[in-house]
Amino acid sequence: MPELRLTSAAFADGEAIPDRFGYRRENVNPPLTIDGVPDDAAALALIVDDPDAVEPAGKIWDHWVVWNVPPETESIPEDWDAAAAGAVEGLTDYGERGYGGPNPPDREHSYRFRLSALDDRVDLDSDATSDDLRAAMEGHVLAEAELTGTYAPG
């Protein structure tokens, strides 16, 4: 079985996320490419967060919470319309639904794009948070992939 992979044409793993994807810039999601989804996956879920926000914000900051992405999805284009694709976007720590780009207050931060292939669709409404999604995914994850990028204030 191929390994689940998540990549982006906008930045390589561990490299800088272009400024325009930032919250105070264009605030659109970078393009993502998905490969190696298990044949028995019923849905995909994506959580984008900032683990370096613990010191300034007191928690890991959630930037994008998406579930029920169709498993046949091979790419998520820039400025993706999740609802049109059949996916659901939950609440970020900005108190908004949809993508909320990087916005580090103090220094360069790392951002994790974590993709999960699930054996079932997730039954949550759009007021759900990443904690709700993680709880709903428990015991249903078939495979996971992670792409990390950095972003500096500017």
N, C-alpha and C positions, 0 to 999 in steps of 0.2 A: 504494500500500500504506500502511495506517495506521502511524503510528509507535508502537513499543512504549512503554507508559507504566506507571508504578508510582506509586500514590498511597495515602494513608491518610486515613480519616475522623478519626483521632485527632490528627494533626498535619499541617500544611502543610510543603511542601519548605522546608528551611532554618529551620524553627521548632522550638520545644522539644517533646521527646517527653514526654508526661505521666509524672509520677513513678511511677505504679503499674506501668509497664512495666519498671522498673528491677530489677536482679538482687537487690537487698536489699529489694524491695517485693513485689509480686505475682509478678514474674518470668514474665509471660505476654507472648507476642508481640502487638504492636499489629495491628489489622486492616489488611489491605492489599487494594487493588483493582488488578487487572491488565487492561490494555486494549491492543489493537493487536497481539496475538500474530500473527506471520506464519502464513499458511495452511499452509506446509510445515514448521512446527516439529513436532518429535517429542517434545520435553520442554522443561521450564523448569528453571533452576537459580537459587538465591538465596544470596548471601553477604552477611552483615551484619558489618561490621567497624568498628573505631575507629582511624583513622589518627593521632589525637592521642595514642595510647598509646605511641608510639615513645619519647618522653622518659622517662616513668615505668617502662614495662615493657620497653623495649629492642626492641620490635617492634610492628607493626600487630596489634591484638588481634582475634581472630575471635570473634564472638558467636553466629553461626548459620550453618550450612553445610548446604544442602538441595539435592537434585537429583532428577531424574526426576519432577518435578511435572508432572502431565498438562497438555498444552498447551491444553486447553479450560478450564482453571481461570481463573475470572474474579475470584475473591476468595479470600483467605486470612483466615478469621475469627480474631478474638482467641482466644488459647489453642488454636491449631490442632493437630489430631491428624494430623501428616504421614503416618504409616504408614497410617492409615485411608484417606487420600486416594491412596495408592499411591506416595508419595514416600519418599525415604531421607534421614535426617539423619546427618551425619558429626560428627566430634569438633570441639568448640570449644576455645579456649585455656583454658577452665575445666577441661578434661579430661572434659567431659560431652557427651552427645548431646542435641540439641534446642536450643531457644532459651535463650540466656543473656543477660539484659538488660544495659543500660548500668550501669556501676559505676565511674565515673571516680574515681581516688584523690586527685586534686590540684586540679582546676579543671573548668570546663565543657569537654566534648569534643564533637566531631562524630561522628555515626554514619552510615555509608553502607549503604543497603539497595540492593544491586546485583542486578538481575534480568537473566538471559540467556535468550534463546530459542535452542534448539539444534536442529540438523538430525538428531540421533540421541540415543538414550538413553545414559546414562553407566553403564558397567560398573565400579562400585566397591563395596566393602563398607562397612559403617557405621563401620569404624575409620579411614576416609579423613579427611583434613584439607582445608582450603581449598587448600593447595598441590597436593594430589593432584587435587582437582576442577578447578582451573585448568589443570593439565597435561592432564587428560582432555578438557576442553572445547576445547583449542587446535585451531583449524581447523574447529570445528563451530558457532561462534557466528553466528547469523543476524541478531540484533538485541539491543541492550542498553538498559536503562533504569536510572536511579538516582534514589533518593529519599534526602534527607539530613535528619537531625534532630539536635538538640543535647540534651545532658543534663548537668546540674550536680550535684556531690555535695550530699547533703542529708539 
